[in-house]
Amino acid sequence: MSEPIDPGVIALAAKVFDLAREGDTEQLTAYLDAGVPANLTNDKGDTLLILAAYRGHAGTVAALLERGADHARINDRGQSPLAAAVFKQSSDAVRALLAAGADPDAGSPTARATAQFFDLPEMSALLEA
């Protein structure tokens, strides 16, 4: 039988996820530099990177990638960080993810399919470059 999770740990994780959603790069990176895993995942499979990308926080995306966040990790719904950034039309986040090696054809829907479905020609052009 496993031990119950310390409520303090749960509260810290919730705070870190909120920092990623809010794009509070300075505070988030302080936690990461202190040992919080860059690939921390919530109960839906969302990573800090997916949450930052979905909110269009390019600086936070870049900082997470610099600290080892996995750009290829897909959440429980099949979504990738790159598809999230495309959906939010965050050109800088898309560029950072592509520079880190993110695959435009990973996940479901893929970043490429997301750009096509929502008729985002600027995002399609970034993915094709």
N, C-alpha and C positions, 0 to 999 in steps of 0.2 A: 504494500500500500504506500502511495506517495504522500509526502508531507504537504500540508496546505501551503499555498503561496502567501508569503508575508504581505499584509495589506500595504505596507510601506513600499514594497517593490511594485505592486500594482499601481499605486499612486504615482510613483516615479515614471513608470512606463507611460501612463496616461499623459503626464506632463510632457514627456519627450515627444509623443505623437502630436500633441497640441502644438509644440514648438515647430515641428515640421510643417503642419497645416498652416500655421501663421507665418511661416517664412522667417522666423526669428533665428537667423543663422548664427549669430554670436552666442546666444545661450545654448542652442542645440549643439554647436561644435564644442562648447565647454564640457557638456555632458559626454559627448563622444570621446573627447580627448581624455576624460577622466575614466573611461572604460565602458560606457554604454555601447553595446554592439551596433555598428553601422547598419547591419542587416536585421535589426529588431523588427519583428513581425507581429501584427495584431491578430485578433481572432478571425479576421476575414482574409488573412494572408497579405494584407497591405503592409508594405515596408515603409520606412521613413521616406525613402526615395520616391515611391509611388505617390505618397501623400503630398510631398513637396512639388512633384511634377504636376499632379492633378490641380494644384492650386496655382501653378504658374510661377513658382518661386525659383527662378533660374539660379540665383546666388546660392540658395540652399541646396539645390540639385548639384551644383558644381562642388560645393563643400562636402557633401555626402560622397560624391564620386571620389574626391581626393582622399577620403578616409576609408575607402574600400567598399562602399555600398555596391551591391551587385546589380548592374543595369539589366541583367537578363532574368532576374527573379520575377516570376509571374504570380499574381495574387490568385485567390481561390475562384475568382470569376474569369480567369484566363487573361486578365489585363496586364499589360507591361507598363513600366514607367514611360517609355517612349510614346506609346499610344495615349497615355494620360496627358503628356505634354503637348502632343499634337491636338488632342481634343480641346485643350485650353488655349491653343494657338500661341504658345510661349516659344517664340523662335529661339531665344537664347537657351532655354532649357533643352529644346530639341537639338540644337547644335552641340551642347555639352554632352548629351547622351550619345549622339552619333560619334563625336570625337572619342568617347570612351569605348566605342565598339558596339553600341546597341544595334540590334537587328530590326530593321523596319518590318520584317515579315514574321516576327515572333509574336506569340499570344493570339488571342481571339476575342475581339477582332484585332487584327494587326494594326500597327500605326498607319501603314499604307492604306488599308481598308477604311480606317477611321477618317483619314483625310479625304478619301473618295466619297464616302457615305455622306459626310457633312459638307461636301463641296468646298474644300479648303485648298485652293490652288497654291497658295503660298507655302503651305505645309507640304503638299505633294512635291513641290519644287525642291524644298529642303531635303526631303527624303530621297529624291532622285540624284541630288548633287554628289 
